[in-house]
Amino acid sequence: MFTGIIESIGRIARIESIGGDRRMRFESTDGYLRGIGLGDSIACNGICLTAVKLYEQGFDADLSGETLGATTSGQWVEGQGINLEKALTAHKPLGGHMVSGHVDGVGRLIERHEDARSWRMLFEVPAELARYIARKGSITINGVSLTVNEVEGRRFGVNIIPQTMTHTTLGELAAGDAVNLEVDLIARYLERLLAARGEDYSTAATNARQD
């Protein structure tokens, strides 16, 4: 589990194709990745990856064909900046929201513009994910925990404060760029509970957006 609070921006140092899958090396020059253990989980742009080989300033992780096809990782290139977060521990503050590191789908940035000292960003999501996104709910974009400002159909907007712009890779996004999305776990569990009771989650989600 993770919080969606990015702790370091790393980079992809190496990409190697192995039997249809890929092994990638992630590094962080600020020392953030020092001390991780073999088998530890690290969220990379919101994707929970397992450290399979360790280095002084980084680690290697294997990405399966499923991960490469279901996330933006299939388009990653060497030298690219990556949002990093180590797994949640008992003494770590839950500053964002509960994030699993299991990407639900790929969205796209539609537009961005300045709003005072912050930035407004509008994203479009796959139709099957739109039902889980509600105004003032939580959403994870490339591993970053954010609050949804408004929702209209398959599009939703967020506000990015200066701290987030400079301490994550979101500031590098341009219109048309793809992003990893993870919807709020509560929405997922709520759908399951309503289904067990024979109720329709779509109606509940629509009402939540209008409240």
Secondary structure by P-SEA (a helix, b strand, c coil): cccccccbbbbbccccccccbbbbbbbbcccccccccccbbbbcccccccccccccccbbbbbcaaaaaacccccccccbbbbbbcccccccccccccccccccbbbbbccccccccbbbbbbbccccccccccccbbbbcccbbbbbccccccbbbbbbcaaaaaacccccccccbbbbbbccaaaaaaaaaaaaacccaaaaaaaaaac
